[in-house]
Amino acid sequence: MNEQGKPKITEVNFIPVKPKAGLIGFVSFIYDGQFYFGNIGIFTHISPQAKSTYRLSYPEDSLRKKSVFHPINRQTQEAIEKTVSDHIDEIKNKAGRPYN
């Protein structure tokens, strides 16, 4: 966590895919310099009320239909969404094209 008690998300890596059913790619990142998280699907957001442009979909255990990992509170979810969204937007702006 940083000085403000917010999680530190670093080494964000976005891998775009050919858009299909809202899926635009996958992301991985390091959380607080302690944990690697990967294979997180990135979808365009449908809801205009959403705080983020993108919706994250965490990997599931196919047998139990449960998330393998996911944020357990809103503060962490929003921090991850903001960091990932900012990273994708930066790439999008450099490329001069949208990922949706």
N, C-alpha and C positions, 0 to 999 in steps of 0.2 A: 504494500500500500504506500501511496505517496504521503506527503506531509498533511494533506487535507483529509486523509483517511479514505481516499478513493483508490480503487484498484488501478494498478499500472499495467497497461496492455501494450506490449512491444512486439517487434518483429512480425508485423502483420503481413501475410502473404496471400494475395488474391489470385486465383486461377479462373479466368473467364471460360465459359462454355458457350456453345451455340444456344441462344435463349430458347427455352421450351417450357410452356406452362408456368411462366414467371420465374423459373430458375435461370439465373445469369452466371453462376459460378460457385466456387467453393473457397473458403478462407481458412487459414490457420493463424495462430498467434501464440505468444508466450504471455502467461498471466503472472504478474508479480514476480517475474524472474524465477519462478518455481515450477510452473506447470506448462506443458505444451498441449494445446487443444487444436485439433484438426478435423478435416472432413465436415465442416459446418457449411451447409447449403445456404446460399444467398438468393433470396427471391425479391422481386420488386414488390413494393407494398401497394395494396389495393385501397386501403382505408385512407381517406384524406385527413382524418383526425390523428393519424399516427405521428409520433415524434420523429421518426426516422424514415428515410426514403426506402430503406431495405428491411426485410424481415429475415431473421436468422433461423435456420432449422437445424437443430442439433441431432447428431447420429442416434439411431434407435437400435436396441437389441431386437432383432427380427423375430425371435421366438416369443418374447414377452411383450412386445410392442411398447416398450418403455425407453425413455431417453437414457443413453449411456452416461451422459453428463449434461448439465445445464446450470445456468445461474440460479441461485436460490433466493435472491432478493432483487427488488426493482432497481436499486442503486447500481448493482453490478451489471444487470442486464442493460441498463441505459448507457453505462460507461462502455461496455463492449460494443453495443450498437453504434454509438457515436464514433468511436475510434475506427471501427470497420467502415462505416459510411464515409467518414472523412477520407480514409485511405482509398476507397473505391472512387470517390469523386475526384480525388487528386489524379489518379490514373486516367480516369475518363477525360478530365480536362486536358491532360498532356496529350492524349491520343486524339482529342477533338471529336469524339463520338460517344454516344450513350451506350450503356450495357443493357438496355431494356427495349 
